[in-house]
Amino acid sequence: MYVGGPSKELIGASSSLLVLAAVARQSSYGYDIVRQINDCAGGIFTWQEGTIYPLLHKLEKEGLLRARWQEADNGRQRKYYAITARGRAALSADVEHWSRFHALILDLYGRGNHA
């Protein structure tokens, strides 16, 4: 019997979409992006800060995010990420795909009418 939160595979498949959605709300830096996602997840899963940086670099390389260094209140430099127009288009398309995929799962599962 499966118990617990979502599988690593499901979280992994959703990670780019989650990051793009968080950054679309507001440009931010790695730790804050992780905090936002974890807060919205409400305990479903918890990301650690280090897990996001390879993903941020990948999304930047793909042109979906752009990065800039900015000085924080404490004087340290932080790398802030912002979504690009290409990133917004990808996010919009992916949200539509997820919506259709979610509807398909509900249809196949019987919308709660399973044995």
Secondary structure as UniProt FT lines:
FT   HELIX           8..25
FT   STRAND          28..29
FT   HELIX           30..41
FT   TURN            42..43
FT   HELIX           49..51
FT   HELIX           53..61
FT   TURN            62..63
FT   STRAND          65..71
FT   TURN            73..74
FT   STRAND          77..83
FT   HELIX           85..109
FT   TURN            110..112
//
